[in-house]
């Protein structure tokens, strides 16, 4: 213990270092060698006697009493203990510093380890999130591909349906155009037959012919109103655009032929006439009108209401361009003048075109000129 330090130092004279140990860790060889390396020869302090030795004298036989005060100096002893205390304090401070350094080192090691573990966790989370994102993207792409396939099938089906509808509309348009052409030819032929019937000799009086002609005009007006209603329904079905030129009117050929046949049977008992083309009908009407005006004064007197025409010539200006669908119609451009117009129906008129042809044209493509 520390109380016997003095006795131990006296027992081991000439020792290089003195180590105060509290446990076995303080007397490890590495610590002893470290302290020994710090010592130098000049730092060795050999214990000297406190008092100088007296000069040798001859030994006498006289007894001399021993004086302890001269052997052990109290001041020297106090200095020694103070020095030991200072060294002990230094050692304690050094131990504290070492312990603090060890604690700080351990704390740094723990902190570094925690940082590394945190980085490893973050990298693992990133890799996991990337793998999850890739899996989701793959699933999304698979869903999108399936959805695109379904959309493609639906689009192809819709395209086929649209093409089928377009083909049906085209066929319906062609059939309507051909039907309109046939109806127009039938109407023109019927008008020609009616015109011929007016100039042929008849046993009926002029008054009866005028009444028949009046009935014919009434039935024609009634048939015209029916055709206008049919035209309105067809326009609503096809949905024509507002900026495009007005659509052409169509006719119901069977009803016209039935009505005209019934009317001809009631007005004239002559033989049935076959349908003629447009040019032939117009030429016959023109020749019959010319022959009636030159050679038939008696017929003019018998039928003054049907032959004499006191109305002025009707002319019209074209609002839109129109191209003839067949040889029974005329073609014209905007601002062209159409003359010799005959208003045979509310939707279709016939007249002389700018190129000298005589035929049908839609009434809503022109405007009348006063």
C-alpha positions as CSV (number, residue, x, y, z in Angstrom):
1,X,0.0,0.0,0.0
2,X,1.0,3.6,-0.2
3,X,1.9,3.7,3.5
4,X,4.8,1.3,3.0
5,X,6.1,3.0,-0.1
6,X,9.0,4.5,1.8
7,X,10.1,1.2,3.2
8,X,9.9,-0.4,-0.2
9,X,11.9,2.3,-1.9
10,X,14.6,2.0,0.8
11,X,14.7,-1.7,0.3
12,X,15.1,-1.4,-3.5
13,X,17.8,1.2,-3.8
14,X,18.8,2.4,-7.2
15,X,15.5,1.6,-8.9
16,X,14.9,3.3,-12.2
17,X,11.1,3.9,-11.9
18,X,8.5,3.5,-9.3
19,X,5.1,2.3,-10.4
20,X,2.0,2.7,-8.3
21,X,-0.5,0.0,-9.2
22,X,-4.0,-0.6,-8.0
23,X,-4.8,-3.7,-10.1
24,X,-3.1,-6.0,-12.5
25,X,-3.9,-3.8,-15.5
26,X,-1.5,-1.1,-14.2
27,X,1.5,-3.5,-14.2
28,X,1.2,-4.7,-17.7
29,X,4.6,-5.0,-19.5
30,X,3.7,-2.5,-22.2
31,X,2.9,0.2,-19.6
32,X,6.1,-0.5,-17.7
33,X,8.2,-0.4,-20.8
34,X,6.5,2.9,-21.9
35,X,7.3,4.5,-18.6
36,X,10.8,3.2,-18.7
37,X,11.4,4.6,-22.2
38,X,10.5,8.0,-20.9
39,X,13.3,7.8,-18.3
40,X,16.9,8.9,-19.0
41,X,20.1,8.3,-17.2
42,X,20.2,12.0,-16.2
43,X,16.9,11.7,-14.6
44,X,18.0,9.0,-12.2
45,X,18.2,10.4,-8.7
46,X,20.3,8.2,-6.5
47,X,19.4,8.5,-3.0
48,X,22.0,10.4,-1.1
49,X,22.5,10.6,2.6
50,X,20.8,13.5,4.1
51,X,23.7,14.4,6.2
52,X,27.3,14.4,5.0
53,X,29.3,11.6,6.5
54,X,31.6,12.7,9.2
55,X,35.2,12.3,8.6
56,X,36.5,9.0,9.7
57,X,38.0,9.2,13.0
58,X,39.8,6.6,14.8
59,X,37.5,4.3,16.5
60,X,37.6,4.6,20.1
61,X,36.1,2.6,22.8
62,X,33.9,5.3,24.0
63,X,30.1,4.6,23.3
64,X,28.2,7.2,21.3
65,X,24.5,7.5,21.4
66,X,22.6,7.3,18.1
67,X,20.6,10.4,17.1
68,X,17.6,9.6,14.9
69,X,17.1,13.2,13.9
70,X,20.4,13.1,12.1
71,X,19.6,9.8,10.3
72,X,16.0,10.8,9.1
73,X,15.3,14.3,8.0
74,X,11.6,15.3,8.3
75,X,11.9,18.0,5.6
76,X,13.2,15.5,3.1
77,X,10.4,13.1,4.0
78,X,7.8,15.8,3.5
79,X,9.2,16.7,0.1
80,X,9.2,13.1,-0.9
81,X,5.6,12.7,0.0
82,X,4.6,15.9,-1.7
83,X,6.3,14.7,-4.8
84,X,4.6,11.4,-4.6
85,X,1.2,13.1,-4.3
86,X,1.9,15.3,-7.3
87,X,2.9,12.3,-9.3
88,X,-0.2,10.5,-8.2
89,X,-2.4,13.5,-9.2
90,X,-0.7,13.5,-12.6
91,X,-1.2,9.8,-13.0
92,X,-4.9,10.2,-12.1
93,X,-5.3,13.1,-14.6
94,X,-3.5,11.0,-17.3
95,X,-5.8,8.1,-16.5
96,X,-8.8,10.4,-16.8
97,X,-7.6,11.7,-20.1
98,X,-6.9,8.2,-21.3
99,X,-10.4,7.1,-20.2
100,X,-11.9,10.1,-21.9
101,X,-10.0,9.4,-25.1
102,X,-11.0,5.7,-25.0
103,X,-14.7,6.8,-24.5
104,X,-14.5,9.3,-27.3
105,X,-12.8,6.7,-29.5
106,X,-15.5,4.1,-28.7
107,X,-18.2,6.8,-29.3
108,X,-16.6,7.6,-32.7
109,X,-16.4,3.9,-33.5
110,X,-20.1,3.4,-32.6
111,X,-21.1,6.5,-34.6
112,X,-19.1,5.4,-37.6
113,X,-20.7,1.9,-37.3
114,X,-24.2,3.4,-37.0
115,X,-23.5,5.6,-40.0
116,X,-22.4,2.7,-42.1
117,X,-25.4,0.7,-41.0
118,X,-27.7,3.6,-41.8
119,X,-26.1,3.9,-45.3
120,X,-26.4,0.2,-45.8
121,X,-30.1,0.4,-44.8
122,X,-30.6,3.3,-47.1
123,X,-29.0,1.5,-50.0
124,X,-31.0,-1.6,-49.3
125,X,-34.2,0.5,-49.2
126,X,-33.2,2.2,-52.5
127,X,-32.6,-1.1,-54.1
128,X,-35.8,-2.5,-52.8
129,X,-37.8,0.5,-53.9
130,X,-36.1,0.3,-57.4
131,X,-37.0,-3.4,-57.6
132,X,-40.6,-2.6,-56.6
133,X,-40.8,0.3,-59.1
134,X,-39.5,-2.0,-61.8
135,X,-42.0,-4.7,-60.9
136,X,-44.8,-2.1,-60.9
137,X,-43.6,-0.7,-64.2
138,X,-43.6,-4.2,-65.7
139,X,-47.1,-4.8,-64.4
140,X,-48.2,-1.5,-65.7
141,X,-46.7,-2.1,-69.1
142,X,-48.4,-5.5,-69.2
143,X,-51.7,-3.9,-68.3
144,X,-51.2,-1.1,-70.9
145,X,-50.3,-3.7,-73.5
146,X,-53.5,-5.6,-72.7
147,X,-55.5,-2.4,-72.7
148,X,-53.9,-1.4,-76.0
149,X,-54.8,-4.7,-77.5
150,X,-58.4,-4.3,-76.4
151,X,-58.5,-0.7,-77.7
152,X,-56.9,-1.9,-81.0
153,X,-59.6,-4.5,-81.3
154,X,-62.3,-2.0,-80.5
155,X,-60.8,0.5,-83.0
156,X,-60.6,-2.1,-85.7
157,X,-64.2,-3.2,-85.0
158,X,-65.3,0.5,-85.1
159,X,-63.4,1.1,-88.3
160,X,-65.1,-1.9,-89.9
161,X,-68.4,-0.7,-88.7
162,X,-67.7,2.8,-90.1
163,X,-66.6,1.4,-93.4
164,X,-69.7,-0.8,-93.5
165,X,-71.9,2.3,-92.7
166,X,-70.0,4.3,-95.3
167,X,-70.6,1.6,-97.9
168,X,-74.2,1.4,-97.0
169,X,-74.6,5.2,-97.3
170,X,-72.8,5.1,-100.7
171,X,-75.0,2.4,-102.0
172,X,-78.1,4.2,-100.6
173,X,-76.9,7.4,-102.3
174,X,-76.4,5.7,-105.6
175,X,-79.7,4.0,-105.4
176,X,-81.4,7.3,-104.5
177,X,-79.6,9.0,-107.3
178,X,-80.7,6.3,-109.8
179,X,-84.2,6.4,-108.4
180,X,-84.3,10.2,-108.7
181,X,-83.1,10.0,-112.3
182,X,-85.8,7.4,-113.1
183,X,-88.4,9.5,-111.4
184,X,-87.3,12.6,-113.2
185,X,-87.4,10.8,-116.5
186,X,-90.9,9.4,-115.7
187,X,-92.1,12.9,-114.7
188,X,-90.7,14.5,-117.9
189,X,-92.2,11.7,-120.0
190,X,-95.5,12.1,-118.2
191,X,-95.4,15.9,-118.8
192,X,-94.7,15.3,-122.4
193,X,-97.6,12.9,-122.7
194,X,-99.9,15.5,-121.0
195,X,-98.7,18.2,-123.4
196,X,-99.3,15.9,-126.4
197,X,-102.8,15.0,-125.1
198,X,-103.7,18.7,-125.0
199,X,-103.0,19.2,-128.7
200,X,-104.5,16.0,-130.0
201,X,-108.1,16.1,-131.4
202,X,-110.6,15.2,-128.8
203,X,-114.4,14.9,-128.7
204,X,-114.5,16.6,-125.4
205,X,-115.3,20.3,-125.3
206,X,-112.8,23.0,-124.3
207,X,-114.7,23.5,-121.1
208,X,-114.3,19.9,-120.1
209,X,-110.6,19.9,-121.1
210,X,-110.1,23.0,-119.0
211,X,-111.7,21.3,-116.0
212,X,-109.5,18.3,-116.5
213,X,-106.5,20.5,-116.7
214,X,-107.5,22.2,-113.5
215,X,-108.0,18.8,-111.8
216,X,-104.5,17.8,-113.1
217,X,-102.9,20.9,-111.6
218,X,-104.6,20.3,-108.2
219,X,-103.4,16.7,-108.1
220,X,-99.9,17.8,-109.1
221,X,-99.9,20.4,-106.3
222,X,-101.0,17.7,-103.8
223,X,-98.3,15.3,-105.1
224,X,-95.7,18.1,-104.9
225,X,-96.6,18.8,-101.2
226,X,-96.1,15.1,-100.4
227,X,-92.8,15.1,-102.2
228,X,-91.7,18.1,-100.2
229,X,-92.5,16.3,-97.0
230,X,-90.5,13.3,-98.1
231,X,-87.6,15.6,-99.0
232,X,-87.6,17.2,-95.5
233,X,-87.5,13.8,-93.8
234,X,-84.6,12.7,-96.0
235,X,-82.7,15.8,-95.3
236,X,-83.2,15.4,-91.5
237,X,-82.0,11.7,-91.8
238,X,-78.7,12.5,-93.7
239,X,-77.9,15.7,-91.7
240,X,-76.6,18.0,-94.4
241,X,-74.2,20.8,-93.2
242,X,-75.4,24.4,-93.0
243,X,-72.6,25.8,-95.2
244,X,-73.0,23.4,-98.1
245,X,-75.4,24.1,-101.0
246,X,-79.0,22.8,-100.5
247,X,-79.5,19.1,-101.2
248,X,-81.5,17.9,-104.1
249,X,-85.1,16.7,-103.9
250,X,-86.0,13.1,-104.5
251,X,-89.3,11.7,-105.8
252,X,-91.3,8.6,-105.2
253,X,-91.5,7.2,-108.7
254,X,-94.2,4.6,-108.0
255,X,-96.7,7.1,-106.6
256,X,-96.1,9.5,-109.5
257,X,-96.6,6.9,-112.1
258,X,-99.8,5.6,-110.4
259,X,-101.2,9.2,-110.1
260,X,-100.2,10.1,-113.7
261,X,-101.7,6.8,-115.0
262,X,-104.9,7.4,-113.2
263,X,-105.1,11.0,-114.4
264,X,-104.4,10.1,-118.0
265,X,-107.1,7.5,-117.9
266,X,-109.6,10.1,-116.6
267,X,-108.7,12.9,-119.1
268,X,-107.9,11.2,-122.4
269,X,-109.1,7.9,-123.8
270,X,-106.3,7.7,-126.3
271,X,-103.7,4.9,-126.5
272,X,-101.1,4.5,-123.9
273,X,-97.8,6.2,-124.5
274,X,-94.4,4.7,-123.7
275,X,-91.8,6.6,-121.7
276,X,-89.5,8.7,-123.9
277,X,-86.1,10.2,-123.1
278,X,-85.7,13.8,-122.2
279,X,-84.6,15.2,-125.5
280,X,-87.3,13.5,-127.5
281,X,-90.0,14.8,-125.1
282,X,-88.8,18.4,-125.3
283,X,-88.6,18.2,-129.1
284,X,-92.2,16.8,-129.4
285,X,-93.6,19.5,-127.1
286,X,-91.8,22.3,-129.0
287,X,-93.0,21.0,-132.4
288,X,-96.6,20.5,-131.2
289,X,-96.7,24.0,-129.7
290,X,-95.4,25.4,-133.0
291,X,-97.9,23.4,-135.1
292,X,-100.7,24.3,-132.7
293,X,-99.9,28.1,-133.1
294,X,-99.8,27.9,-137.0
295,X,-102.2,25.2,-138.2
296,X,-104.7,24.9,-135.4
297,X,-106.9,28.0,-135.1
298,X,-109.9,25.8,-134.5
299,X,-108.2,24.0,-131.6
300,X,-107.1,27.3,-130.2
301,X,-110.6,28.5,-130.2
302,X,-111.9,25.2,-128.6
303,X,-109.3,25.3,-125.9
304,X,-108.3,28.8,-125.2
305,X,-107.4,28.2,-121.5
306,X,-104.8,25.6,-122.2
307,X,-103.0,26.9,-125.3
308,X,-102.8,30.6,-124.9
309,X,-100.1,31.6,-122.4
310,X,-100.2,35.2,-121.2
311,X,-97.6,34.8,-118.4
312,X,-94.2,36.4,-119.0
313,X,-91.0,34.3,-119.4
314,X,-89.5,33.1,-116.1
315,X,-85.8,33.5,-115.6
316,X,-83.5,32.8,-112.7
317,X,-80.0,33.4,-111.6
318,X,-77.8,30.5,-110.2
319,X,-76.7,30.8,-106.6
320,X,-74.5,27.7,-106.5
321,X,-72.7,25.5,-109.0
322,X,-74.5,22.4,-110.1
323,X,-73.3,19.5,-112.2
324,X,-75.8,17.3,-114.0
325,X,-76.0,13.7,-112.8
326,X,-77.4,12.4,-116.1
327,X,-78.6,13.6,-119.5
328,X,-82.0,14.7,-118.0
329,X,-80.4,17.6,-116.0
330,X,-78.5,20.7,-116.8
331,X,-75.2,22.1,-115.4
332,X,-74.5,25.7,-114.4
333,X,-72.1,27.9,-112.4
334,X,-72.9,30.6,-109.9
335,X,-74.4,33.8,-111.5
336,X,-75.4,32.0,-114.7
337,X,-78.9,32.9,-116.1
338,X,-81.4,30.1,-116.8
339,X,-84.3,31.0,-119.1
340,X,-87.6,29.4,-120.3
341,X,-88.2,28.0,-116.8
342,X,-91.2,25.9,-116.2
343,X,-92.0,25.3,-112.5
344,X,-93.1,21.7,-112.7
345,X,-92.6,21.0,-109.0
346,X,-91.6,22.8,-105.8
347,X,-88.3,21.1,-105.7
348,X,-87.4,20.6,-109.4
349,X,-87.8,23.0,-112.3
350,X,-86.9,22.7,-115.9
351,X,-85.4,25.3,-118.1
352,X,-82.8,26.3,-120.7
353,X,-79.2,26.4,-119.4
354,X,-76.4,28.7,-120.3
355,X,-74.9,26.1,-122.6
356,X,-78.1,25.7,-124.6
357,X,-79.3,22.4,-123.0
358,X,-82.8,22.0,-121.7
359,X,-83.4,19.9,-118.6
360,X,-84.1,19.6,-114.9
361,X,-82.4,21.5,-112.1
362,X,-83.0,21.9,-108.3
363,X,-85.2,24.9,-107.5
364,X,-83.3,25.8,-104.3
365,X,-80.1,26.4,-106.3
366,X,-81.4,29.5,-108.1
367,X,-83.3,32.7,-107.4
368,X,-85.9,34.2,-109.7
369,X,-85.3,37.4,-111.6
370,X,-88.0,40.0,-111.9
